[in-house]
Amino acid sequence: MKGERATSLLNDMLDRLEEGGWPLDLVDEILVFGSYTRGALNPSDVDLVVEHRTDDRSPPSSSTPCPTAATSPPR
């Protein structure tokens, strides 16, 4: 993925978040990390952490990390 494409996707996501509405209004913070934040010209992905609240309309969720995230070798 080109850096410009990654930036465009992030901007689109932030625009949608600003529009709000359920469930987007439950998002408190977006953290971006990884190769994109280090300025890679062609990042393979964009790493995000989404901090959010839940409400009575939210489906049950698990706070268990993705198993592949814990076992994937570093790049």
C-alpha positions as a printed Julia matrix, in Angstrom:
75×3 Matrix{Float64}:
   0.0     0.0    0.0
   1.35    3.42  -0.82
   1.67    5.94   1.99
  -0.76    8.27   0.22
  -3.38    5.5    0.1
  -2.92    4.79   3.81
  -3.35    8.49   4.62
  -6.48    8.65   2.46
  -8.0     5.63   4.24
  -7.23    7.11   7.66
  -8.75   10.45   6.66
 -11.89    8.69   5.38
 -12.18    6.82   8.68
 -11.79   10.02  10.7
 -14.38   11.81   8.55
 -16.88    9.02   9.25
 -16.11    9.17  12.96
 -16.72   12.92  13.0
 -20.13   12.38  11.38
 -21.0    10.35  14.47
 -24.1     8.33  15.08
 -24.3     4.98  16.79
 -21.96    3.14  17.2
 -19.35    5.65  16.04
 -20.16    8.01  18.89
 -18.87    5.35  21.29
 -15.3     5.74  20.0
 -13.13    7.68  22.44
  -9.71    7.5   20.86
  -7.87    6.12  17.82
  -4.18    5.31  18.22
  -2.09    4.79  15.09
   1.22    2.96  15.35
   3.61    0.82  13.36
   5.39    1.39  10.08
   2.91    4.05   8.93
   3.73    6.27  11.91
   7.43    5.69  11.33
   7.01    7.2    7.87
   7.24    4.09   5.7
   6.69    5.0    2.06
   4.88    1.74   1.34
   3.4     0.41   4.6
   1.91   -3.07   4.31
  -0.93   -2.05   6.62
  -2.04    0.6    9.08
  -2.01   -0.49  12.71
  -4.79    0.95  14.88
  -6.05    0.66  18.42
  -9.64    1.83  18.86
 -10.63    2.75  22.39
 -14.38    2.8   22.85
 -17.2     2.57  25.3
 -20.14    0.21  25.15
 -23.81    0.79  25.81
 -26.92   -1.34  26.09
 -27.09   -1.62  22.28
 -23.55   -3.0   22.02
 -23.23   -6.72  21.35
 -21.24   -8.77  23.85
 -17.53   -8.68  23.07
 -14.37  -10.32  24.22
 -11.34   -8.47  25.52
  -9.17  -11.43  24.55
  -6.43  -10.38  22.12
  -6.43  -11.85  18.67
  -4.44  -15.11  18.9
  -2.44  -14.35  15.76
  -1.36  -10.98  17.14
   0.33  -12.69  20.05
   2.02  -15.38  17.95
   2.97  -13.53  14.77
   6.71  -13.02  14.38
   7.89   -9.39  14.32
   8.62   -7.92  10.91
